[in-house]
Amino acid sequence: MLLSLLHIGLAARCRTRPPTMQASGLEAERNKATARRGVMERSFLQPGTALVAIEQKRAANPIGFGAKAAAAQVKKKKKTRTKGSRARPLSALATELKASGVVRIDGALSPALVEELREFVDAERVQATADVKAGRCDQKARFADLVLLDKRCDLLLPLHGPPIAALQELLGEGSVLGPLLQEVVGEAGVLQELACLTSEPGSAQQPLHPDTPWTPIPSAYTAFIALQDVDVEMGPTLYLPGTQTKEAHTSFFGGDLSLGNAGVSGVRRPPIPEEFLRSREVKLGLLKAGDLALYNQQTLHCGSANESRDKVRRQFYISMKNPLAQSKLCASLRPAFRNKLTLGAMKDELAALNGRRTRVDEGGGRGLFGKLDEVDALEVRDTEGAVQIRFGDEGSQLGSEYEII
Ligand SMILES: O=C(O)CCC(=O)C(=O)O
């Protein structure tokens, strides 16, 4: 979605400008106006308090905090289903997500994997930047754009190595997020994003936005997973709980819900709804490494300014879209993977992998992830246009007509 001079684009992770390209004079002016709006909006908001996992609100919790406790809670709810009722009651987490538009789950990724993933995304960013710069790869195949991109990066991730292990811990057997996503988008939910957002010291306060316009059925959900502890000066994600509703969008867009439609490229920008902003509770994604925040993309949120001297904030993320979604959605996802992976298929693949990151190790062929990753690898070409194959930790099955580097 394009961000015009007078219109703040909604889906902040959708626009396209190569990360390597300098902002033009006009774009620099737009960015300044956008940043001013972000600062102004923030001045009307309450300081905010940490988003808390719902288990932590209970004084005495015999199971403890975090993912295990939440998993038990999901199971318990399922068991207490009333006899004869057809609709399955929502778990406590899904109920909270429905009411607030955002929930926190602690300990979703193990500490060792967080560290491995962090190193992986840093190396992948260097490689992707070099590939784009050398013309081996299209910028859009490796990066998505962001509002106030300066000192920010939205890196699209491959389907090999640590991202597979992360999907296993996030969605596989024993996870909390997997069953929760199943409740809200179903087995037919489609992987919409697999990426890592990085915000470096000096990144500016973004304006508030939903990622998708209000529709009766939420279009998509995003899980932001912290790859390091996030403190307040690192510019945590800021959420306005309960703003995923039609009423809240109407207030936010100055009474004109049509301004919230993704794809709008008009020149109208509503005045900042000061009273509305002052009245809303503010929650901050002050996550510990491995914790996640799952939000309905209709919930108003933004990245805050990273005012730290030297602390980079990285968040690995996945989004799942409802198969019935009709809105135009962000797609921070490598083109080869778009509309290819349902939640059900991913869970089956993860079960078949059973903790491994590829099926090739066991002579089982490449499997679903491996095949898609192979298609993605075909996006990389040498500077003469010949295809090169590059995989993280596996060999190619494509045969000798391709050069393997
Ligand atoms: O930086 C964040 O935590 C959120 C970023 C965001 O919402 C966006 O870029 O659209």
The ligand as an ORCA input file, in Angstrom:
! r2SCAN-3c Opt
* xyz 0 1
  O       8.042     -2.627     15.441
  C       7.033     -3.182     15.877
  O       7.036     -3.770     16.940
  C       5.766     -3.166     15.098
  C       5.979     -2.731     13.700
  C       4.733     -2.526     12.948
  O       3.642     -2.589     13.443
  C       4.815     -2.233     11.531
  O       5.907     -1.968     11.018
  O       3.755     -2.274     10.893
*
